């Protein structure tokens, strides 16, 4: 099963991990696929942190994502599409 949800891709931190902002919390250890328009292929990442914060009066979640060096066709448990 594949679920799509929009996230806003942020920066890359000093450890090379991706930062994304989501309306939903991430599940630690979960492997997800991120569709990034600037890259030819989707990127497989692992959720390593999910922290809630308030933005414009709404709860958002800052997701810290670690790129995985996956070869072949991995079956992700979830799919995150880059959004707004």
N, C-alpha and C positions, 0 to 999 in steps of 0.2 A: 504494500500500500504506500502511496506517496501523497503527502499533504503539502500544499503550497501555502506559504505565508510571506507577506512582504516584510522586508527589513531594510533599513538604511545602512549601507556599508560606511563605516567610519574609517579611521586611520589604521595603520599598522603600528603596534607598540614596539618598544625597544627589543623585545624578544622575538619579533617577527610574527607575532600572532595578530590575527585580524580582529577588529572591533566592529560589532554590528549593534544596531538599536532595533528592538522588536517590541511589539505590543504584548507579546506572550513571553513567559519565562522559558529559558532553555533547560534542557534536561542534561545534567552533568554526565559526561561520558558518552553521550549519544553522538553517533556519526550522522552528519547531514551533508547534503549536496547544495552548494551555493551556485546559482547561475549568475555569473558576472559578465556583463556585456563586453568588457574590454578584453576578455580572454576567449580563446577559441573553444575551450572545453569548460565544462562545469568543474568546480573545485570541491573536493571532498575534505571536510573538516570535522574536528571533534569539538564539542562544547566543553570548555574547561572551566568556565565561570559564567554565572548569570546573576546580576545584581540589579534589584529594582531601584528606580529613582523617579522623581517627579519632574515632568516637563510640561509647562503650560497647563498645570492643573490636572494632568493625566499621568497615570502610572505607566512607565516604560521600563524596559529591561535592557541593560548593557550586557551583551554577550561577548565573551572572549573566546575566539575560535582558533584552534591550532590546525594548520594544514597537515593533511595526511599524505604520505608518499604511497599512494595506492596504485598498483598496477593491475590492469585487467578491468573487468566490469564488476565493481562492488555494488551491492544492493543496499542503498541507504535506508535508514528507518524513517527518514523524514526529508523533505526538500524545502529549502528556503530560497525564494526568488528575491533578487534585489529589488527593492521598491523605491518609492518616492525619495 
